[in-house]
């Protein structure tokens, strides 16, 4: 057996287990523990690991395959990975061949570390005796992890898309069936691990690295089982049958032990008819059971027994059967489709420290243990009250609620209050059509006319429909919140015009194909709207698949789309330009920052953005690359430039240059927040001037990211300030409300307005 290099932590690197070779034979079950301490990493396996760290499997397949290696056929499993690592300049393509089956040597491992993580200061001690020794698979896995973490200054591999999985291998093959997924395994033979629980790193369905055997007699937890004859069928990512000699049981979630190819089953206790009150990945609140913890590795199944996540469990419904073991919820099986007849709204914009309740006709509070009637007057509730010790507190009667911010609103329908940590979540459940009565007149002025209000009602209903299924606020027990984070809801107060618009469109939604469309709306267009993928990107890549009906369009503007930055500046400086939204005070706007003010503002807003979503702010590195990190000690502002615009002129990437470096900000919302037009301590008041409606100060963010920059410099060429000329208010995707007003005045009805802003859709009766 070859002598493998094993370094201790004192020689700079942590030692772990090691991997099997790329073409292992099936020589019996794999032993418990680290995989293969005595087997080296091959050059081909190292290439695969590095390639998948920086590319997805699809990107690897789509790379130009012009390179050739004398000893690697283009149709071999390893060629795409070698090609990718050569493209990345990690491996060299020069020489007689790549030799993918040969061992990776210590000297080669150090070279790869230097290329992947040039900032990592510690180095291995290379000598004539050890530099040509093979590197153990496990040691390379840890060198690989250390290099990736150092490269980005992070403490996990999350940003690389690499995830650790621990699963039982059901069936090995080209696509290996595990109990929770199906994974490719180029370069690995997994037969020795059949019916064993192993840990591995994977990315987009491809195993990158094998780590350890965790159980040789595994327990498969919380898996759906059914019995057919003397076989038990386990439903994970696919079906797997095992001989079974136990007593009969009803199909459902079970814990299953696999030993010698046979199954021993412990069935969970089934509970049906439970209404889901609140759900997240740690716990679930059920109407008849209260708060329950999820079991480790819980599972959710759809009606066809395909796997789902807990987000599929919709609050306010009794859609699923639940299974219990050891006083934890093993998982759930969805039993029926549900429709959004009712909507659950998180009130007050979020958790509250206290709430004041007033009811002229009286109200009552119930916590499932006791009930208290208030015939008149008011009650103040705080999260520390014993009333919340027993779970959800229900409020009955039409009441006015006063929130922490001083706002008071009247509500009807069911109100539930629950202590979450040291605050109170307040949820209003009511009929969807009743909910819209509290949305429409507060999202659009009723003076805009019936056609515009009907368009708004259809949009608001479609938005709520999709949010019901998205379950984005399920961790609070709600479907939506009552702020612009969802759509504004002001409770039971409405207007006759809104009642008419909601009634006229009852149950009607925007439909694209066979689905209710994702309808977005905003205040004002500056002449153009944009498409969804140019406005939003959580990871700053703008690579999401957009909706065909959410596209950039012109709205009443006759001229051609500007091509250059100078053209865009002239476009937004033209305050006489005709457009659908010209009656809005936000149709055109401008604001000026001194260089000192903008430096002071960005010091604060850069930090806020880095804390909320660090992927949306990048700093230029010494080698010219860009890295997501918090900007620090940048010095004076020296310039600003638009790096990329999306369709319709929205800014996707903005670059700000300082004495000590440059920063790029991604997405319209982040850009608007970074350029907050509010004076802090330096200079004169920052005034946001609008085409009408006066001048505003103290705005937390820019009206839109549809603007152009004009740098101001002194005679020496030093930047003194920056003026922004822009148009519109909001994200620019979907329905422009002021545009809808204009189209209504031109005689279009509500459905015609919808089709203008959401092309290739229809308005149909959905509920």
N, C-alpha and C positions, 0 to 999 in steps of 0.2 A: 504493500500500500504506500502511496506517495506520502511524503512528509508535508503536512499542510501548515501554512503560517497561521498561528494563533497568537494574537497580541493581547496582552492584558490592558485594563483601563489605564494603568500607570504609564503605558507606552502610548498614551493619547487616545486610544479608541476602546470602546466598550465591546466585550466579547459576548456573542450569543450562540444560538444553534447554527446549523448550516444546511444547505439545500441538497436535493438529489440532482443527479445529472440530467441532461436533456433527453436521454434515451434510456431511462431505467427499465430493467426487466421486472416482471411481476414475480417477486421472490417471497411472497407471503405478506401478511399484514404489517403495516408500519408500526414500530414501537412507540409507546407514549413518550412525549417530550419533544425537545427541539428536533427539527427534521435534519438528519444527516450531518452530524458533526465531522464526519471523516470524508466528506465529499467536496471537491472544489467547485467554485463557480466557473463556468465556461465563458469565453468571450462572447458567444452568441447570447447567453442568458443575460450577461451584463448589458449588452446592446439593447435587448428587449426592455429591460428595466429603465434605462435612461431614455429610450425613445418614448415610452409610455408616460414618463414623467412630464414631458413637454408637449406631446401631441396626443390627441385622441386616436383610437384605432382607425376611425374613418379618415382622419387627416393623414395618418401614416400611409394608408392605402392610396390616397390621392396625391401624394408627393410625386414630383417628376422622378421617373425611374431610369435616368440616363446613366447613372454610375454602374460600372460592372466590376466584379471581383472574380479573379480566375478560379477560385475554389468555392464560389457560392452561386448556385443557379437562381435565376430570377423567380422561378416558381417554388423555391424552397420556403419553408416557414420563416426562416431567419432573415431572408433578403430585405423585406420591408423595414425591419428594425435596424439592420446595419445601415441601410440607405438613409434612414432618419438620423441616426447618430453621426454619420459622416456629414449630413446636411447641417447638423448642429455644431460641427467642428469639435465634437468630443472624441471620436475615433478618426483616424486618418485612413483615407482610401488608397494611399500609396503602397507600393511594395508588391511582393509576389502574390499575396492573397490575404484574406481576412482571418482564416483559420478559426471558424466559429466554434468548433468542437474542442479546441485547445483550451487549457486552463488559463484563467486570468492571473498574471503574475503580480507580485507585490509592487514592483517598479511601475507597472502599467496602472495599477490601482491608484498610486499616488499621482500619476499624470492626470488620470480622470478626475480625481478629487480637485486638483489644481484648476482644471478647466471648468468644472461645474461650480466650485465654490472658491474663487480666487481670493476672497477675503478671509478665508479660514486660516488662521495663523499657525495652528499646531500641525506638525508634520510627523510622519512615521520615520523611524530611524532605519535608513537603508544601508546595508553593508554588502560586501561581496558574497557573504554567506547566505543572505536572505533575499536579495533583490529579485532573484529568479525562482523563488518558491511560489507554489500555487496558493491562492488566497481561499480560505474556507468560505463556502456559500453564505453562512450566517454572518461572518465578519463583513463580507462585502455588502450584505443587506443593511448592516448598521452603518457602514461607511456611506452607502448610498443615501440613507435617511439623513445622516448628519450633514452631508453635502447639500441636500435639498433644503433643509431647514436653515442652514447658514446662508445659502444663496439669497433667500428672501427675508432673513431675519425673523422667522416665525417659529412657533412652537408646535405646529402640526403640519401634516401634509394636505390639509383641506384645500388650500388654494391650488394645488396641483391636480385636484380631482381624485386623489388616491384615498381609498377607504379600507379599513381593516374589517374583515368578515371572519366569523367563526361559525361554521356550518357543518352538517353531516353530509358526506358524499353518498348519494344514492347510487348513481350510475355513471361510471367514467366513460369517456369517449371524446369525439371531436368537440362536442359541446357537453360539458359535464353537468349532470343534474344533481344539484344539492337540494337540501330541504327548503331553502329560501330563495334559490336563484339558479340560473343556468349560466355557466361561465366557460369561455374558451380557455385553453391552456397551452398555447404554442410553446414548444420546447420542454414540456413536462409530460411525463407518463403518470397518471394519477391512480392507476389500478391498485397499487398497494394501500391506498387510503379508503377503499370501498367500505362503507358502513362504519367509518370512523369520523369523529368530529375534529376538523382541522382549522387552523387559523391561517389566513393569507391576506395579502394586499391585492386589491383589484381596482381597475379603472374601466368604466363603461363596459362592464361585462367580460373583461379579459383579466385573467390572473397574472399579476406582475411578479409576485414573490410568495413562495411557500414559507411559512413561519414555524408552525409547530403542530404536533398531534396532541389534542387536548383531552380526548376520551377515546379509548379503544372499545369500550362497551358504552356507547353513547345513549344519553336520554334526549329524545327529540321532544321539545317542549311545545305545548299549546298548538298542536297540529290537528287538522281536521281528519277524522278517521271514519271509515265505514267498513262493514264486514260483508264479504261475498263468499259464501261457502266456507272453506277453511283458510281463506286468505283475508288479511286486513289490508285495506288500501289507504295509503297516506297521501293526502292532498297538500303538497307544498307548492313549489314552482311548477311541478308536474306530478304525475301519479307514480307511486312506487308500491309494489305489493310484497308482503312478507307472509310466511306461514304463521297461523295463529291458532292456538289451542285453548284460549281462555273462555270465560263465560260470555254470553251474548251481551251486547250493549247497544244503545241507540246511537246513530250517527251523530257526531259532534266533536268538540275539541277535547283532546286527550293528551296525556304525557305517555310517551312510548319509549321503552327500553329495547334496544336491538342487541342481541347476543347470539352468536353462532348462527346468524342469518334468520333468527326468529324474533317475533315481536311480543312484548308483554305490555299490556295496555292498562292505564288508569284513566278513567273517564272523568271529565269535569261535570259539575252540577249546572244544569241549564236553568236560566231565568228568562222568561219572556214577558212582553208587555211593559217593559221599563221605559219611561220617557227620559231621554238624554237631556240633562239640564246644562251640563258643562263638560268639556272634554279637552285634554291636551295629551302630550306624549308621556306624561307621568301618571295621570289620574283621570278618573271620570266620575261625574256626579250623576247618579241615577235616581229617579223619583222615589222608588220604594226602598232604596238601599243607602242613600246618601253618598258621601264621597268615598270612592274605592280606589285603591292603587292598582295600576296595571302590573301584571306579573312581568318578570324579566323576559324579554323576547316574546311579548304578546303578539298575537296575529289577528288581523281583520280580513274577513272573506266577503266577497260580493255574492250576489245571488247565484252566480254560476261557479262559485268557489274559487274564483281568481283572487289573488292577493290584492289588498288595498291598504291604505294607511288609516290612522285614526281620523284624519280629516274627512273621510267618507262618512263618518258618523255625524249626522246633522242634528244640532241642538233643537229641542222642542218637538222631536219626533220619537216614536216608538218603533223604529224601523228595523231593529235587530234583535236577535237572541244573544244573550251573554252567557259565558261559562266561567265558573268559579272553582278555584282550587286553593287551599290554604289561605282563605280569606282575601285572595287577590283575584282580579279579573284576568283570566287566561286570554281572552279575546272575544270576538263577536262574529256572528254570521248575519249579514244583512238579509232580511226576509222580504222586503217589499220596496217598491218605488214610493217616493214621497214628493209632494208638490208644495210650493210655497204659498199655501193659503194664509198662513200667518208668518209674520216677520218679527224677529227679536232684535231690539235696538239697545245698544249700550249707551246709557244716558250720561250727560255731563262731559262727554268727550273722553272719558276714562275713569279710573278709580277715584273715589272721593274719600276724604278723611271724615267728613260728616255730611249729613243731609237734614234739612228742615222740611217737615211735612205739614201741610195745612189742608183742611177740608171743611168747607162750609156746611156740608150735610153729614159730616162725620166720616170716619174711616176705621178700619180695624187692621191689626197686625197679627199674623200667625206664624209660628215657627215649627209647626208640626207637633209640638209638645203642649203648647198653650196658646191662648188667643186673648188679645186685649182690644177693647173697643174704645175709640175716641169719639164721643158724640159731637164735640166741637173743639175749637182751639187748634193747637199744633203740638208736634213732637219733634224733638231733635235726637237723631240717632248718630252715634259714633261707633267705630269698629270695635272698641273695647267692651261694649255692652254685653252682658250675659245672653241677651236675646239671640246673639249670633253663634253661641256655643253649639247649637243643635243643627246648624246648617242654614239653608235658605229661609229667609223671612219673607212672607208674602203680604203684600199690601192690597187691600180691597177698597174700592170706592174711587170716585173721581176726585183727584187731589192736585194741589199745587206743590211742586218740589222746588226748593231753593238750594242751589249748588254752591260750592266753595267760592266760585268767582262772582257770586252775588246774583247771578241770573235766576229768575223764577219762571217756571212754566207749568202749565196745566196738562195733566195726562189722564187718559182713559185706558181701559184694558187692564191686563194683568201686569202688575209690577212685582218683580222679585229682587231681593237684596241679599247679597252674600258677602261675608267677610273673606277677603283674599289678602293674606299677610296682615298688614296693619291698616288696610283701607276697605272701602265698600264698593263692590260692583253693583250697579243698579241697572236692571234690564226691564224694558217695557215690551211685552208681547201683545201684538194686536193684529187684526186682519190686515192683509197687504194693502187692500184698497183704502182702508182707513188710514194706514200709515202714509200713503201718498198725499192725503189731504193736508198733512203736516209738513210735506216736502215741497210740493209744487209752488206754493206762493212765496216760499222763502228761497228757492233756487232761481225763480224768475219773477220779476215784477208783474203783478196782475194787469198792469196797464199795457202790456205788450200785446194783448188781444187773445181771443179764443184759439185761433189757429196755432199761434206760438205756444200757448199754454198746453194745448193738446199734444203738440210735439214734445214739450217738456215732460208731460205726464207719461207718454209712451216710452221716452228715454229713461225716466226715473224708474218705471215699472220693470223695464228690461234689465236695468242695472241691478235692482234689488233681486230680481229672479236669479241672476247669475251669482250674486253675493250669497244668497241662501245656500247654494250648492258649494260655493268656494269655502264656506265655513271659516273665513279668515279670523273671525273674532270668537271662535268656539272656545278658546281658553278663558273667555269671560262669560260664556254662556249666551253669546249673541251672534247675529249674522252681520250686522252693520253697526257703525257708531252714528252719532247724531251730528257730526261735524263734516267739514269738507273732506276729511279723510275718507268718508264714504259719500254721503250727500246730506245736506243740512235738513234736520228734522226738528221742528219746534213744538211737537206735542199735539194737543187737541185743538189748538188755535189754528184756524184756517180762514178761507175767504170764499164768498159765493162763486167767484169766477173760477177758483181752483176746484170747487165741488163740481161745477159744470164740466170742466175739462176732464176730470178724473172719471166722472160718470159717463161721459161721451165716449171714452176710450177704454172702458172697463174690460180688463182681461187681455188687452191687446199689447203685443210686444213687437219689437223689431226682430225679424227672422232672417238669417243667412243660411241657405241650404236647409238642413234639418235641425238647426240649433238657434236658440235665442242669441242674438248678437250681443257682443260686449259693447255697450253704448257708453261713451264718455261725452262730457260736455264741459264747456268753459264759457267765460263771460264774453270775450271780445276777440275777434280776429283783426289783425292789422292789414288784411288783404289776402293773406294766404293761411291755410292750415297745413298741418304736417301729418306724417304717418306715424303709427304707434312705435315702430322700432327705431325711429329717429329721435323720439322723445324720451324713451325709457330704456334703461339697461342697468340691471343690478350689478353686473360685473364689469361695466365699462367697455364691453366688446361690441355692443349694438348688433349682435348676431341672432337675436330671437326671430322666430317666424312670425311675421306680421299678419294682421287680418286684411283680407282683400278689400274690405269695405272701409278700412281706416287708412285712407290715403291722403297725400297732399293735394290740395285743390286751391284754385283762386276763387275768391268770393267778391264778385262785383268789380274786380280790378281789370282794366282793359289792356294794360301794357304787358309786355313779355316779362318773364321771370328774370330778375337781375342775375348777372353772371359773375361779376367781380365784387370785391369789397367796396370799391368806390361806387359801384352801381347800387349796392344795398344801402350804403350811407345816403345816397341821393334819394332813394326810394322812401326811407323813413324820415328824411328831412322834408319831404313834400307833404305838408299838412293840408293841402287842398285836394289831394288825390281822392277820387270817388271810390267807394266800396260799400258793401252791404252794411258794415258796422260803423259807418261814419257818425252816426248819432250817439255813439258811446264816447264818454270822456276819455276812455282808454285807447281810442283808435290810434292816436299818436301821443308820444310822451318823450321827455328827455330829462337827463340828470347829469350833473357835473360833480366829480370828485377831484380834490387836489391829490397830488401824488402822496403826500404825507397822510392824508385821510385814508386813502385806499390801502396804504401799507398797514395802518393801524387796524382798519376794519378786517383785512384779510388775516392778520395774525390771530384774531379771534375766530373768524369764520372757518379758516383752514383747520383749526383745532377741533371745532364742532363737527365738521364734515369727516375728519379722520376718525373721530370717535363713533359717529353714526354709521358710516359706510366707507371704510378706508380704501376700498377698491376704486372709488370715484375721484381720488386725488393722487397724483403721481409727481415725483420729484426727479429731475434730470440728474443722472449719475455722471461720474467723471469720464466714463467710456462712451458717453452719448446715449446710453440706454435710459429707460424710464422705469422707476420703481414705485410701487404703491407704498407710501409711508407718510408720516406727519411732517410737514415742512417746518424747519426751525432755523433761526438766525440768518434770515435771508438778506437783511440790509434794506437799502432804499429800493423803491420800485423804479424800474428803468423803462418798462414798456409793457404793452398788452397787445395780443393778436388773436384773431379767430383762426383756429387750425382746421376745423372742419365744420361745415354746415350740412344739415339734412335737407330733405325736400321741403320746399316752402320757405327756406331761409332760416329755420331754427338752428341755433348754435348747439352743436354736439360736443365740441371740444374747444375750450378757451385756454390760452396760455398767458400767464403773467410772468414777466421777467424781472428779477431783482439783481442787486449787485453780486450776491453770493449764490445765485442759482435760479432755476426756472421751475415753475409749477404748472401742471395741466389739470384742469377740472373738467369732469365728464358729466353729461346729461343736463337737460334744461333746468331741472329743479335744483340741482347742486350749484349750477352757475348762478341762478337767481339768488340763492341764499348766500353764496360767497360774496357777491357784489351787493351786499345789503346797504341800501341808501339811507343810512342813519348815522349821524354824527356821534362819535364817541367823546373824544376830548379835544381833538385837533381841528382848527380852522372854523370857518363859518358854517351855519346851518346848511345841511344838504337838502335841497328842494327838488322834489319830483314834480316836474311841470307836465300838465296834461293839455290836450287839445281843447278841452272845456272842463268845467267843474273845478277850476282852481288848482292851487299848488298844495302838495302834501309833504309832510315831514314825518320822520320816525317810522318809515315803512321797514318791515323786517326782511323783505325780499323784493327783487325787481318784479314788475308786473308780468313780464314774459322774458323768454330767451330769444325773441325775434328783435334783434337790435344790431347796430353797427357801432364801432368804436372810432373816436377821433382823438388822437393824441395831441396834447398841447405842450409845446417846448419853448424855452427861452432862446435868446440869441446864441448862447453857447451850445445849444442842442440838448440841454438837460430837460428831462420830462418834468413838467410842472403840474399836469393834471390830465384827466381823461374825461371826455364827454361821451355819453351814450345817447344815441337817437334810436328809438324803438317804436313798436306798434303792438297793440293787442294786450290782453290780460288773460293769463291762464296758460295751460300746456299746449293748446292748439290742436288737440286731437278730438275729432268728432264734431258735435253740434256746437256752433257758436250761437249763444243766446241772443246777442244783439243782431246777429245776422238773421236769426229766425224771426225776430221782430220785423225787420225790413221785408223779408219775404212774405210774411203775413200781411203786411200793408200793401203788397203788390197783388194780393188775392190768392196766394197759395194756401191750401188747407194743411192741416197738421201732418197727414201722411205724405203729402208732396214735399213738405219741408224736410221730413225725415229722409226721404229718398234723395234729396239734394245733398245732405251731409253724410249719408251712409249709402253710397251707390251700390247697386246690385243686391239690395235687400228688399224685403216686403214687410208690411205690417199685417200681422195675423192674430186671430183669436187663439191664445195659448192657454188661458185659464178660464 
